[in-house]
Amino acid sequence: MTASTDPAHDELPIRMLNDRVLVAVDGEAAERRSASGIVIPATAAVGRRLAWARVVAVGQHVRQVAVGDRILFDPEDRAEVELAGDTYLLLREKDVHAVAEPHGEGQGTGLYL
């Protein structure tokens, strides 16, 4: 496991293998608001919605994702695991659709995914 910047994740009792990525989901699938302020309930049927998560550990064969990266993935392609009282998701590197650029880098005004 690669060292993390979050002290809570530094003591995870697990070592990732091969192309596996362990992530902490950014938030629950609760109700959300559209850009115009319309409340969208958690039970609303939307197409295939991708989710954001923070990488907390990676296996030795992961090449394009690092600990601390914010990634975009399909929540249907996942396996949940509970470690030290917290729930994480286990993904393969090939299941990661995108990695967010850190703030302050690049020329754009934000993410348009």
Phi and psi restraints in degrees (range 20) as a CNS / XPLOR table:
assign (resid 1 and name C) (resid 2 and name N)
       (resid 2 and name CA) (resid 2 and name C) 1.0 -85.1 20.0 2
assign (resid 2 and name N) (resid 2 and name CA)
       (resid 2 and name C) (resid 3 and name N) 1.0 147.9 20.0 2
assign (resid 2 and name C) (resid 3 and name N)
       (resid 3 and name CA) (resid 3 and name C) 1.0 -62.7 20.0 2
assign (resid 3 and name N) (resid 3 and name CA)
       (resid 3 and name C) (resid 4 and name N) 1.0 145.4 20.0 2
assign (resid 3 and name C) (resid 4 and name N)
       (resid 4 and name CA) (resid 4 and name C) 1.0 -110.8 20.0 2
assign (resid 4 and name N) (resid 4 and name CA)
       (resid 4 and name C) (resid 5 and name N) 1.0 156.9 20.0 2
assign (resid 4 and name C) (resid 5 and name N)
       (resid 5 and name CA) (resid 5 and name C) 1.0 -82.6 20.0 2
assign (resid 5 and name N) (resid 5 and name CA)
       (resid 5 and name C) (resid 6 and name N) 1.0 -13.4 20.0 2
assign (resid 5 and name C) (resid 6 and name N)
       (resid 6 and name CA) (resid 6 and name C) 1.0 -95.1 20.0 2
assign (resid 6 and name N) (resid 6 and name CA)
       (resid 6 and name C) (resid 7 and name N) 1.0 116.1 20.0 2
assign (resid 6 and name C) (resid 7 and name N)
       (resid 7 and name CA) (resid 7 and name C) 1.0 -59.6 20.0 2
assign (resid 7 and name N) (resid 7 and name CA)
       (resid 7 and name C) (resid 8 and name N) 1.0 -27.9 20.0 2
assign (resid 7 and name C) (resid 8 and name N)
       (resid 8 and name CA) (resid 8 and name C) 1.0 -66.3 20.0 2
assign (resid 8 and name N) (resid 8 and name CA)
       (resid 8 and name C) (resid 9 and name N) 1.0 -28.2 20.0 2
assign (resid 8 and name C) (resid 9 and name N)
       (resid 9 and name CA) (resid 9 and name C) 1.0 -93.3 20.0 2
assign (resid 9 and name N) (resid 9 and name CA)
       (resid 9 and name C) (resid 10 and name N) 1.0 -8.5 20.0 2
assign (resid 9 and name C) (resid 10 and name N)
       (resid 10 and name CA) (resid 10 and name C) 1.0 -66.6 20.0 2
assign (resid 10 and name N) (resid 10 and name CA)
       (resid 10 and name C) (resid 11 and name N) 1.0 -25.1 20.0 2
assign (resid 10 and name C) (resid 11 and name N)
       (resid 11 and name CA) (resid 11 and name C) 1.0 -106.3 20.0 2
assign (resid 11 and name N) (resid 11 and name CA)
       (resid 11 and name C) (resid 12 and name N) 1.0 27.9 20.0 2
assign (resid 11 and name C) (resid 12 and name N)
       (resid 12 and name CA) (resid 12 and name C) 1.0 -66.4 20.0 2
assign (resid 12 and name N) (resid 12 and name CA)
       (resid 12 and name C) (resid 13 and name N) 1.0 132.9 20.0 2
assign (resid 12 and name C) (resid 13 and name N)
       (resid 13 and name CA) (resid 13 and name C) 1.0 -84.2 20.0 2
assign (resid 13 and name N) (resid 13 and name CA)
       (resid 13 and name C) (resid 14 and name N) 1.0 52.8 20.0 2
assign (resid 13 and name C) (resid 14 and name N)
       (resid 14 and name CA) (resid 14 and name C) 1.0 -154.0 20.0 2
assign (resid 14 and name N) (resid 14 and name CA)
       (resid 14 and name C) (resid 15 and name N) 1.0 148.5 20.0 2
assign (resid 14 and name C) (resid 15 and name N)
       (resid 15 and name CA) (resid 15 and name C) 1.0 -123.9 20.0 2
assign (resid 15 and name N) (resid 15 and name CA)
       (resid 15 and name C) (resid 16 and name N) 1.0 119.3 20.0 2
assign (resid 15 and name C) (resid 16 and name N)
       (resid 16 and name CA) (resid 16 and name C) 1.0 -73.9 20.0 2
assign (resid 16 and name N) (resid 16 and name CA)
       (resid 16 and name C) (resid 17 and name N) 1.0 146.3 20.0 2
assign (resid 16 and name C) (resid 17 and name N)
       (resid 17 and name CA) (resid 17 and name C) 1.0 -117.3 20.0 2
assign (resid 17 and name N) (resid 17 and name CA)
       (resid 17 and name C) (resid 18 and name N) 1.0 154.9 20.0 2
assign (resid 17 and name C) (resid 18 and name N)
       (resid 18 and name CA) (resid 18 and name C) 1.0 51.0 20.0 2
assign (resid 18 and name N) (resid 18 and name CA)
       (resid 18 and name C) (resid 19 and name N) 1.0 -123.4 20.0 2
assign (resid 18 and name C) (resid 19 and name N)
       (resid 19 and name CA) (resid 19 and name C) 1.0 -102.6 20.0 2
assign (resid 19 and name N) (resid 19 and name CA)
       (resid 19 and name C) (resid 20 and name N) 1.0 25.4 20.0 2
assign (resid 19 and name C) (resid 20 and name N)
       (resid 20 and name CA) (resid 20 and name C) 1.0 -85.4 20.0 2
assign (resid 20 and name N) (resid 20 and name CA)
       (resid 20 and name C) (resid 21 and name N) 1.0 146.6 20.0 2
assign (resid 20 and name C) (resid 21 and name N)
       (resid 21 and name CA) (resid 21 and name C) 1.0 -129.3 20.0 2
assign (resid 21 and name N) (resid 21 and name CA)
       (resid 21 and name C) (resid 22 and name N) 1.0 127.3 20.0 2
assign (resid 21 and name C) (resid 22 and name N)
       (resid 22 and name CA) (resid 22 and name C) 1.0 -102.0 20.0 2
assign (resid 22 and name N) (resid 22 and name CA)
       (resid 22 and name C) (resid 23 and name N) 1.0 127.1 20.0 2
assign (resid 22 and name C) (resid 23 and name N)
       (resid 23 and name CA) (resid 23 and name C) 1.0 -130.2 20.0 2
assign (resid 23 and name N) (resid 23 and name CA)
       (resid 23 and name C) (resid 24 and name N) 1.0 154.0 20.0 2
assign (resid 23 and name C) (resid 24 and name N)
       (resid 24 and name CA) (resid 24 and name C) 1.0 -109.1 20.0 2
assign (resid 24 and name N) (resid 24 and name CA)
       (resid 24 and name C) (resid 25 and name N) 1.0 122.1 20.0 2
assign (resid 24 and name C) (resid 25 and name N)
       (resid 25 and name CA) (resid 25 and name C) 1.0 -67.6 20.0 2
assign (resid 25 and name N) (resid 25 and name CA)
       (resid 25 and name C) (resid 26 and name N) 1.0 140.7 20.0 2
assign (resid 25 and name C) (resid 26 and name N)
       (resid 26 and name CA) (resid 26 and name C) 1.0 -67.0 20.0 2
assign (resid 26 and name N) (resid 26 and name CA)
       (resid 26 and name C) (resid 27 and name N) 1.0 -22.9 20.0 2
assign (resid 26 and name C) (resid 27 and name N)
       (resid 27 and name CA) (resid 27 and name C) 1.0 -176.5 20.0 2
assign (resid 27 and name N) (resid 27 and name CA)
       (resid 27 and name C) (resid 28 and name N) 1.0 162.6 20.0 2
assign (resid 27 and name C) (resid 28 and name N)
       (resid 28 and name CA) (resid 28 and name C) 1.0 -77.5 20.0 2
assign (resid 28 and name N) (resid 28 and name CA)
       (resid 28 and name C) (resid 29 and name N) 1.0 162.3 20.0 2
assign (resid 28 and name C) (resid 29 and name N)
       (resid 29 and name CA) (resid 29 and name C) 1.0 -79.5 20.0 2
assign (resid 29 and name N) (resid 29 and name CA)
       (resid 29 and name C) (resid 30 and name N) 1.0 66.8 20.0 2
assign (resid 29 and name C) (resid 30 and name N)
       (resid 30 and name CA) (resid 30 and name C) 1.0 -96.0 20.0 2
assign (resid 30 and name N) (resid 30 and name CA)
       (resid 30 and name C) (resid 31 and name N) 1.0 -178.9 20.0 2
assign (resid 30 and name C) (resid 31 and name N)
       (resid 31 and name CA) (resid 31 and name C) 1.0 -64.6 20.0 2
assign (resid 31 and name N) (resid 31 and name CA)
       (resid 31 and name C) (resid 32 and name N) 1.0 152.0 20.0 2
assign (resid 31 and name C) (resid 32 and name N)
       (resid 32 and name CA) (resid 32 and name C) 1.0 -138.9 20.0 2
assign (resid 32 and name N) (resid 32 and name CA)
       (resid 32 and name C) (resid 33 and name N) 1.0 169.9 20.0 2
assign (resid 32 and name C) (resid 33 and name N)
       (resid 33 and name CA) (resid 33 and name C) 1.0 -114.4 20.0 2
assign (resid 33 and name N) (resid 33 and name CA)
       (resid 33 and name C) (resid 34 and name N) 1.0 142.2 20.0 2
assign (resid 33 and name C) (resid 34 and name N)
       (resid 34 and name CA) (resid 34 and name C) 1.0 -76.8 20.0 2
assign (resid 34 and name N) (resid 34 and name CA)
       (resid 34 and name C) (resid 35 and name N) 1.0 172.8 20.0 2
assign (resid 34 and name C) (resid 35 and name N)
       (resid 35 and name CA) (resid 35 and name C) 1.0 -61.6 20.0 2
assign (resid 35 and name N) (resid 35 and name CA)
       (resid 35 and name C) (resid 36 and name N) 1.0 -27.6 20.0 2
assign (resid 35 and name C) (resid 36 and name N)
       (resid 36 and name CA) (resid 36 and name C) 1.0 -90.2 20.0 2
assign (resid 36 and name N) (resid 36 and name CA)
       (resid 36 and name C) (resid 37 and name N) 1.0 2.1 20.0 2
assign (resid 36 and name C) (resid 37 and name N)
       (resid 37 and name CA) (resid 37 and name C) 1.0 96.2 20.0 2
assign (resid 37 and name N) (resid 37 and name CA)
       (resid 37 and name C) (resid 38 and name N) 1.0 4.4 20.0 2
assign (resid 37 and name C) (resid 38 and name N)
       (resid 38 and name CA) (resid 38 and name C) 1.0 -76.4 20.0 2
assign (resid 38 and name N) (resid 38 and name CA)
       (resid 38 and name C) (resid 39 and name N) 1.0 130.7 20.0 2
assign (resid 38 and name C) (resid 39 and name N)
       (resid 39 and name CA) (resid 39 and name C) 1.0 -79.7 20.0 2
assign (resid 39 and name N) (resid 39 and name CA)
       (resid 39 and name C) (resid 40 and name N) 1.0 126.7 20.0 2
assign (resid 39 and name C) (resid 40 and name N)
       (resid 40 and name CA) (resid 40 and name C) 1.0 -109.4 20.0 2
assign (resid 40 and name N) (resid 40 and name CA)
       (resid 40 and name C) (resid 41 and name N) 1.0 112.9 20.0 2
assign (resid 40 and name C) (resid 41 and name N)
       (resid 41 and name CA) (resid 41 and name C) 1.0 -66.9 20.0 2
assign (resid 41 and name N) (resid 41 and name CA)
       (resid 41 and name C) (resid 42 and name N) 1.0 156.6 20.0 2
assign (resid 41 and name C) (resid 42 and name N)
       (resid 42 and name CA) (resid 42 and name C) 1.0 -62.6 20.0 2
assign (resid 42 and name N) (resid 42 and name CA)
       (resid 42 and name C) (resid 43 and name N) 1.0 -24.7 20.0 2
assign (resid 42 and name C) (resid 43 and name N)
       (resid 43 and name CA) (resid 43 and name C) 1.0 -87.2 20.0 2
assign (resid 43 and name N) (resid 43 and name CA)
       (resid 43 and name C) (resid 44 and name N) 1.0 -2.3 20.0 2
assign (resid 43 and name C) (resid 44 and name N)
       (resid 44 and name CA) (resid 44 and name C) 1.0 -64.6 20.0 2
assign (resid 44 and name N) (resid 44 and name CA)
       (resid 44 and name C) (resid 45 and name N) 1.0 135.7 20.0 2
assign (resid 44 and name C) (resid 45 and name N)
       (resid 45 and name CA) (resid 45 and name C) 1.0 -83.9 20.0 2
assign (resid 45 and name N) (resid 45 and name CA)
       (resid 45 and name C) (resid 46 and name N) 1.0 113.1 20.0 2
assign (resid 45 and name C) (resid 46 and name N)
       (resid 46 and name CA) (resid 46 and name C) 1.0 -119.0 20.0 2
assign (resid 46 and name N) (resid 46 and name CA)
       (resid 46 and name C) (resid 47 and name N) 1.0 162.0 20.0 2
assign (resid 46 and name C) (resid 47 and name N)
       (resid 47 and name CA) (resid 47 and name C) 1.0 -55.5 20.0 2
assign (resid 47 and name N) (resid 47 and name CA)
       (resid 47 and name C) (resid 48 and name N) 1.0 -153.3 20.0 2
assign (resid 47 and name C) (resid 48 and name N)
       (resid 48 and name CA) (resid 48 and name C) 1.0 -76.2 20.0 2
assign (resid 48 and name N) (resid 48 and name CA)
       (resid 48 and name C) (resid 49 and name N) 1.0 106.5 20.0 2
assign (resid 48 and name C) (resid 49 and name N)
       (resid 49 and name CA) (resid 49 and name C) 1.0 -99.2 20.0 2
assign (resid 49 and name N) (resid 49 and name CA)
       (resid 49 and name C) (resid 50 and name N) 1.0 125.8 20.0 2
assign (resid 49 and name C) (resid 50 and name N)
       (resid 50 and name CA) (resid 50 and name C) 1.0 -82.9 20.0 2
assign (resid 50 and name N) (resid 50 and name CA)
       (resid 50 and name C) (resid 51 and name N) 1.0 159.4 20.0 2
assign (resid 50 and name C) (resid 51 and name N)
       (resid 51 and name CA) (resid 51 and name C) 1.0 -126.0 20.0 2
assign (resid 51 and name N) (resid 51 and name CA)
       (resid 51 and name C) (resid 52 and name N) 1.0 156.4 20.0 2
assign (resid 51 and name C) (resid 52 and name N)
       (resid 52 and name CA) (resid 52 and name C) 1.0 -100.9 20.0 2
assign (resid 52 and name N) (resid 52 and name CA)
       (resid 52 and name C) (resid 53 and name N) 1.0 147.0 20.0 2
assign (resid 52 and name C) (resid 53 and name N)
       (resid 53 and name CA) (resid 53 and name C) 1.0 -151.4 20.0 2
assign (resid 53 and name N) (resid 53 and name CA)
       (resid 53 and name C) (resid 54 and name N) 1.0 162.8 20.0 2
assign (resid 53 and name C) (resid 54 and name N)
       (resid 54 and name CA) (resid 54 and name C) 1.0 -108.0 20.0 2
assign (resid 54 and name N) (resid 54 and name CA)
       (resid 54 and name C) (resid 55 and name N) 1.0 130.6 20.0 2
assign (resid 54 and name C) (resid 55 and name N)
       (resid 55 and name CA) (resid 55 and name C) 1.0 -75.5 20.0 2
assign (resid 55 and name N) (resid 55 and name CA)
       (resid 55 and name C) (resid 56 and name N) 1.0 127.8 20.0 2
assign (resid 55 and name C) (resid 56 and name N)
       (resid 56 and name CA) (resid 56 and name C) 1.0 -113.1 20.0 2
assign (resid 56 and name N) (resid 56 and name CA)
       (resid 56 and name C) (resid 57 and name N) 1.0 -18.0 20.0 2
assign (resid 56 and name C) (resid 57 and name N)
       (resid 57 and name CA) (resid 57 and name C) 1.0 -160.9 20.0 2
assign (resid 57 and name N) (resid 57 and name CA)
       (resid 57 and name C) (resid 58 and name N) 1.0 149.7 20.0 2
assign (resid 57 and name C) (resid 58 and name N)
       (resid 58 and name CA) (resid 58 and name C) 1.0 -136.5 20.0 2
assign (resid 58 and name N) (resid 58 and name CA)
       (resid 58 and name C) (resid 59 and name N) 1.0 153.5 20.0 2
assign (resid 58 and name C) (resid 59 and name N)
       (resid 59 and name CA) (resid 59 and name C) 1.0 -80.8 20.0 2
assign (resid 59 and name N) (resid 59 and name CA)
       (resid 59 and name C) (resid 60 and name N) 1.0 169.8 20.0 2
assign (resid 59 and name C) (resid 60 and name N)
       (resid 60 and name CA) (resid 60 and name C) 1.0 -70.6 20.0 2
assign (resid 60 and name N) (resid 60 and name CA)
       (resid 60 and name C) (resid 61 and name N) 1.0 -17.5 20.0 2
assign (resid 60 and name C) (resid 61 and name N)
       (resid 61 and name CA) (resid 61 and name C) 1.0 -100.3 20.0 2
assign (resid 61 and name N) (resid 61 and name CA)
       (resid 61 and name C) (resid 62 and name N) 1.0 8.0 20.0 2
assign (resid 61 and name C) (resid 62 and name N)
       (resid 62 and name CA) (resid 62 and name C) 1.0 -78.4 20.0 2
assign (resid 62 and name N) (resid 62 and name CA)
       (resid 62 and name C) (resid 63 and name N) 1.0 127.5 20.0 2
assign (resid 62 and name C) (resid 63 and name N)
       (resid 63 and name CA) (resid 63 and name C) 1.0 -111.3 20.0 2
assign (resid 63 and name N) (resid 63 and name CA)
       (resid 63 and name C) (resid 64 and name N) 1.0 -29.0 20.0 2
assign (resid 63 and name C) (resid 64 and name N)
       (resid 64 and name CA) (resid 64 and name C) 1.0 -112.8 20.0 2
assign (resid 64 and name N) (resid 64 and name CA)
       (resid 64 and name C) (resid 65 and name N) 1.0 1.4 20.0 2
assign (resid 64 and name C) (resid 65 and name N)
       (resid 65 and name CA) (resid 65 and name C) 1.0 -126.6 20.0 2
assign (resid 65 and name N) (resid 65 and name CA)
       (resid 65 and name C) (resid 66 and name N) 1.0 138.3 20.0 2
assign (resid 65 and name C) (resid 66 and name N)
       (resid 66 and name CA) (resid 66 and name C) 1.0 -124.6 20.0 2
assign (resid 66 and name N) (resid 66 and name CA)
       (resid 66 and name C) (resid 67 and name N) 1.0 160.1 20.0 2
assign (resid 66 and name C) (resid 67 and name N)
       (resid 67 and name CA) (resid 67 and name C) 1.0 -59.8 20.0 2
assign (resid 67 and name N) (resid 67 and name CA)
       (resid 67 and name C) (resid 68 and name N) 1.0 133.2 20.0 2
assign (resid 67 and name C) (resid 68 and name N)
       (resid 68 and name CA) (resid 68 and name C) 1.0 97.8 20.0 2
assign (resid 68 and name N) (resid 68 and name CA)
       (resid 68 and name C) (resid 69 and name N) 1.0 -15.5 20.0 2
assign (resid 68 and name C) (resid 69 and name N)
       (resid 69 and name CA) (resid 69 and name C) 1.0 -66.5 20.0 2
assign (resid 69 and name N) (resid 69 and name CA)
       (resid 69 and name C) (resid 70 and name N) 1.0 149.5 20.0 2
assign (resid 69 and name C) (resid 70 and name N)
       (resid 70 and name CA) (resid 70 and name C) 1.0 -102.1 20.0 2
assign (resid 70 and name N) (resid 70 and name CA)
       (resid 70 and name C) (resid 71 and name N) 1.0 120.5 20.0 2
assign (resid 70 and name C) (resid 71 and name N)
       (resid 71 and name CA) (resid 71 and name C) 1.0 -117.8 20.0 2
assign (resid 71 and name N) (resid 71 and name CA)
       (resid 71 and name C) (resid 72 and name N) 1.0 158.9 20.0 2
assign (resid 71 and name C) (resid 72 and name N)
       (resid 72 and name CA) (resid 72 and name C) 1.0 -112.1 20.0 2
assign (resid 72 and name N) (resid 72 and name CA)
       (resid 72 and name C) (resid 73 and name N) 1.0 129.5 20.0 2
assign (resid 72 and name C) (resid 73 and name N)
       (resid 73 and name CA) (resid 73 and name C) 1.0 -146.5 20.0 2
assign (resid 73 and name N) (resid 73 and name CA)
       (resid 73 and name C) (resid 74 and name N) 1.0 165.6 20.0 2
assign (resid 73 and name C) (resid 74 and name N)
       (resid 74 and name CA) (resid 74 and name C) 1.0 -88.5 20.0 2
assign (resid 74 and name N) (resid 74 and name CA)
       (resid 74 and name C) (resid 75 and name N) 1.0 117.6 20.0 2
assign (resid 74 and name C) (resid 75 and name N)
       (resid 75 and name CA) (resid 75 and name C) 1.0 -64.8 20.0 2
assign (resid 75 and name N) (resid 75 and name CA)
       (resid 75 and name C) (resid 76 and name N) 1.0 -13.9 20.0 2
assign (resid 75 and name C) (resid 76 and name N)
       (resid 76 and name CA) (resid 76 and name C) 1.0 -80.1 20.0 2
assign (resid 76 and name N) (resid 76 and name CA)
       (resid 76 and name C) (resid 77 and name N) 1.0 -19.2 20.0 2
assign (resid 76 and name C) (resid 77 and name N)
       (resid 77 and name CA) (resid 77 and name C) 1.0 -100.1 20.0 2
assign (resid 77 and name N) (resid 77 and name CA)
       (resid 77 and name C) (resid 78 and name N) 1.0 67.1 20.0 2
assign (resid 77 and name C) (resid 78 and name N)
       (resid 78 and name CA) (resid 78 and name C) 1.0 -147.7 20.0 2
assign (resid 78 and name N) (resid 78 and name CA)
       (resid 78 and name C) (resid 79 and name N) 1.0 165.1 20.0 2
assign (resid 78 and name C) (resid 79 and name N)
       (resid 79 and name CA) (resid 79 and name C) 1.0 -135.6 20.0 2
assign (resid 79 and name N) (resid 79 and name CA)
       (resid 79 and name C) (resid 80 and name N) 1.0 131.2 20.0 2
assign (resid 79 and name C) (resid 80 and name N)
       (resid 80 and name CA) (resid 80 and name C) 1.0 -92.0 20.0 2
assign (resid 80 and name N) (resid 80 and name CA)
       (resid 80 and name C) (resid 81 and name N) 1.0 147.5 20.0 2
assign (resid 80 and name C) (resid 81 and name N)
       (resid 81 and name CA) (resid 81 and name C) 1.0 -143.9 20.0 2
assign (resid 81 and name N) (resid 81 and name CA)
       (resid 81 and name C) (resid 82 and name N) 1.0 142.4 20.0 2
assign (resid 81 and name C) (resid 82 and name N)
       (resid 82 and name CA) (resid 82 and name C) 1.0 -106.6 20.0 2
assign (resid 82 and name N) (resid 82 and name CA)
       (resid 82 and name C) (resid 83 and name N) 1.0 125.9 20.0 2
assign (resid 82 and name C) (resid 83 and name N)
       (resid 83 and name CA) (resid 83 and name C) 1.0 -133.1 20.0 2
assign (resid 83 and name N) (resid 83 and name CA)
       (resid 83 and name C) (resid 84 and name N) 1.0 127.8 20.0 2
assign (resid 83 and name C) (resid 84 and name N)
       (resid 84 and name CA) (resid 84 and name C) 1.0 52.4 20.0 2
assign (resid 84 and name N) (resid 84 and name CA)
       (resid 84 and name C) (resid 85 and name N) 1.0 36.1 20.0 2
assign (resid 84 and name C) (resid 85 and name N)
       (resid 85 and name CA) (resid 85 and name C) 1.0 84.1 20.0 2
assign (resid 85 and name N) (resid 85 and name CA)
       (resid 85 and name C) (resid 86 and name N) 1.0 -2.3 20.0 2
assign (resid 85 and name C) (resid 86 and name N)
       (resid 86 and name CA) (resid 86 and name C) 1.0 -112.3 20.0 2
assign (resid 86 and name N) (resid 86 and name CA)
       (resid 86 and name C) (resid 87 and name N) 1.0 149.7 20.0 2
assign (resid 86 and name C) (resid 87 and name N)
       (resid 87 and name CA) (resid 87 and name C) 1.0 -98.8 20.0 2
assign (resid 87 and name N) (resid 87 and name CA)
       (resid 87 and name C) (resid 88 and name N) 1.0 130.8 20.0 2
assign (resid 87 and name C) (resid 88 and name N)
       (resid 88 and name CA) (resid 88 and name C) 1.0 -125.0 20.0 2
assign (resid 88 and name N) (resid 88 and name CA)
       (resid 88 and name C) (resid 89 and name N) 1.0 166.0 20.0 2
assign (resid 88 and name C) (resid 89 and name N)
       (resid 89 and name CA) (resid 89 and name C) 1.0 -113.9 20.0 2
assign (resid 89 and name N) (resid 89 and name CA)
       (resid 89 and name C) (resid 90 and name N) 1.0 142.5 20.0 2
assign (resid 89 and name C) (resid 90 and name N)
       (resid 90 and name CA) (resid 90 and name C) 1.0 -109.2 20.0 2
assign (resid 90 and name N) (resid 90 and name CA)
       (resid 90 and name C) (resid 91 and name N) 1.0 122.5 20.0 2
assign (resid 90 and name C) (resid 91 and name N)
       (resid 91 and name CA) (resid 91 and name C) 1.0 -126.3 20.0 2
assign (resid 91 and name N) (resid 91 and name CA)
       (resid 91 and name C) (resid 92 and name N) 1.0 163.8 20.0 2
assign (resid 91 and name C) (resid 92 and name N)
       (resid 92 and name CA) (resid 92 and name C) 1.0 -94.7 20.0 2
assign (resid 92 and name N) (resid 92 and name CA)
       (resid 92 and name C) (resid 93 and name N) 1.0 152.6 20.0 2
assign (resid 92 and name C) (resid 93 and name N)
       (resid 93 and name CA) (resid 93 and name C) 1.0 -58.2 20.0 2
assign (resid 93 and name N) (resid 93 and name CA)
       (resid 93 and name C) (resid 94 and name N) 1.0 -34.3 20.0 2
assign (resid 93 and name C) (resid 94 and name N)
       (resid 94 and name CA) (resid 94 and name C) 1.0 -67.5 20.0 2
assign (resid 94 and name N) (resid 94 and name CA)
       (resid 94 and name C) (resid 95 and name N) 1.0 -16.9 20.0 2
assign (resid 94 and name C) (resid 95 and name N)
       (resid 95 and name CA) (resid 95 and name C) 1.0 -84.2 20.0 2
assign (resid 95 and name N) (resid 95 and name CA)
       (resid 95 and name C) (resid 96 and name N) 1.0 -5.9 20.0 2
assign (resid 95 and name C) (resid 96 and name N)
       (resid 96 and name CA) (resid 96 and name C) 1.0 -83.6 20.0 2
assign (resid 96 and name N) (resid 96 and name CA)
       (resid 96 and name C) (resid 97 and name N) 1.0 123.8 20.0 2
assign (resid 96 and name C) (resid 97 and name N)
       (resid 97 and name CA) (resid 97 and name C) 1.0 -86.7 20.0 2
assign (resid 97 and name N) (resid 97 and name CA)
       (resid 97 and name C) (resid 98 and name N) 1.0 -33.6 20.0 2
assign (resid 97 and name C) (resid 98 and name N)
       (resid 98 and name CA) (resid 98 and name C) 1.0 -161.6 20.0 2
assign (resid 98 and name N) (resid 98 and name CA)
       (resid 98 and name C) (resid 99 and name N) 1.0 158.5 20.0 2
assign (resid 98 and name C) (resid 99 and name N)
       (resid 99 and name CA) (resid 99 and name C) 1.0 -119.2 20.0 2
assign (resid 99 and name N) (resid 99 and name CA)
       (resid 99 and name C) (resid 100 and name N) 1.0 128.2 20.0 2
assign (resid 99 and name C) (resid 100 and name N)
       (resid 100 and name CA) (resid 100 and name C) 1.0 -72.0 20.0 2
assign (resid 100 and name N) (resid 100 and name CA)
       (resid 100 and name C) (resid 101 and name N) 1.0 142.3 20.0 2
assign (resid 100 and name C) (resid 101 and name N)
       (resid 101 and name CA) (resid 101 and name C) 1.0 -74.9 20.0 2
assign (resid 101 and name N) (resid 101 and name CA)
       (resid 101 and name C) (resid 102 and name N) 1.0 138.3 20.0 2
assign (resid 101 and name C) (resid 102 and name N)
       (resid 102 and name CA) (resid 102 and name C) 1.0 -63.7 20.0 2
assign (resid 102 and name N) (resid 102 and name CA)
       (resid 102 and name C) (resid 103 and name N) 1.0 150.9 20.0 2
assign (resid 102 and name C) (resid 103 and name N)
       (resid 103 and name CA) (resid 103 and name C) 1.0 -62.6 20.0 2
assign (resid 103 and name N) (resid 103 and name CA)
       (resid 103 and name C) (resid 104 and name N) 1.0 144.0 20.0 2
assign (resid 103 and name C) (resid 104 and name N)
       (resid 104 and name CA) (resid 104 and name C) 1.0 92.4 20.0 2
assign (resid 104 and name N) (resid 104 and name CA)
       (resid 104 and name C) (resid 105 and name N) 1.0 -7.4 20.0 2
assign (resid 104 and name C) (resid 105 and name N)
       (resid 105 and name CA) (resid 105 and name C) 1.0 -109.2 20.0 2
assign (resid 105 and name N) (resid 105 and name CA)
       (resid 105 and name C) (resid 106 and name N) 1.0 154.9 20.0 2
assign (resid 105 and name C) (resid 106 and name N)
       (resid 106 and name CA) (resid 106 and name C) 1.0 84.2 20.0 2
assign (resid 106 and name N) (resid 106 and name CA)
       (resid 106 and name C) (resid 107 and name N) 1.0 175.7 20.0 2
assign (resid 106 and name C) (resid 107 and name N)
       (resid 107 and name CA) (resid 107 and name C) 1.0 -104.3 20.0 2
assign (resid 107 and name N) (resid 107 and name CA)
       (resid 107 and name C) (resid 108 and name N) 1.0 -10.0 20.0 2
assign (resid 107 and name C) (resid 108 and name N)
       (resid 108 and name CA) (resid 108 and name C) 1.0 -77.5 20.0 2
assign (resid 108 and name N) (resid 108 and name CA)
       (resid 108 and name C) (resid 109 and name N) 1.0 175.3 20.0 2
assign (resid 108 and name C) (resid 109 and name N)
       (resid 109 and name CA) (resid 109 and name C) 1.0 -98.1 20.0 2
assign (resid 109 and name N) (resid 109 and name CA)
       (resid 109 and name C) (resid 110 and name N) 1.0 -5.0 20.0 2
assign (resid 109 and name C) (resid 110 and name N)
       (resid 110 and name CA) (resid 110 and name C) 1.0 161.5 20.0 2
assign (resid 110 and name N) (resid 110 and name CA)
       (resid 110 and name C) (resid 111 and name N) 1.0 -174.3 20.0 2
assign (resid 110 and name C) (resid 111 and name N)
       (resid 111 and name CA) (resid 111 and name C) 1.0 -85.7 20.0 2
assign (resid 111 and name N) (resid 111 and name CA)
       (resid 111 and name C) (resid 112 and name N) 1.0 134.9 20.0 2
assign (resid 111 and name C) (resid 112 and name N)
       (resid 112 and name CA) (resid 112 and name C) 1.0 -128.8 20.0 2
assign (resid 112 and name N) (resid 112 and name CA)
       (resid 112 and name C) (resid 113 and name N) 1.0 74.3 20.0 2
